[in-house]
Amino acid sequence: MDTVINVRGLRMSYGERQVLRGIDLDLRRGETVALLGPNGAGKTTTIEILQGLRTRAAGEVRVLGEDPARGGDAWRARLGTVLQDWRDHPRWHVRTLLDHVAAHYPTPWDTGELLKTLGLDGHATARVRDLSGGQRRRLDVALGIVGRPELLFLDEPTTGFDPEARREFHELIESLDTTVLLTTHDLAEAERLADRVAVLLDGRIAVFGTPQEVAAAVQAPSLVRWRDGTEQTDDPSELAWRLHQRYGGPVPELEIRRPSLEESYLNLVERSAA
């Protein structure tokens, strides 16, 4: 499978403070990867380096086959970005702004279709400054994907969305034929959208894999319930086997709840801070 992002030994410092301490990261074409970590872990710095917005101190980086530090306009046209907060062009009308941005790409979305998909068709003639926070966030998303990017960067994309808008956005992202690098503090969002998860702690990738692989690596406990008891365990299969032997057959009312991505992530962060 093609590799869209390939990072080896990425380092970055601000003065004497080391922000990134040798990151290795790969994204395969068509997958969604969530980059998680507490504030100050280095997520934004990593994204800016991958986009060519910040010069790294050391390491090898390839994004869509090129070094972002030397990427030209044609390379940048293959990227899409949804920033965490963007407040430019308040006087523009929504559709006019979207049409203007779309004109810079070879095969953009139809703007009318995109506005309808994101629930903005009723606000096409409104000025950007008159949109609500949630509507403005939907416009940010539309501007990020209008060029049908090969690689899409999403930085806290559903901030300000109500539950229905968040669900619709998730369905849209799942329908896109593109590679996505997502940063979010919404662990349920990461668990739904991400094929793999990279947890960045203290400038290093602490664990990288599927949500299930993250849980296994962190060894967050599973909860096992049955008619006569409840127990937390790192090995629910072994406990279920012992219960099976105890009862001499099926375990009555057996329920195994494995740790969610949020529980695994919090377990890892707490262990790192200890």
Secondary structure, DSSP 8 states (H G I E B T S, - for coil): --EEEEEEEEEEEETTEEEEEEEEEEEETT-EEEEE--TTSSHHHHHHHHTTSS--SEEEEEETTB-GGG--HHHHTTEEEE-S-----TTSBHHHHHHHHHTTSSS---HHHHHHHTT-GGGTTSBGGGS-HHHHHHHHHHHHHTT--SEEEEESTTTT--HHHHHHHHHHHHH--SEEEEE-S-HHHHHHH-SEEEEEETTEEEEEE-HHHHHHHHT--EEEEETTEEEEES-HHHHHHHHHHHHTSS-TT-EEE---HHHHHHHHHHHHH-
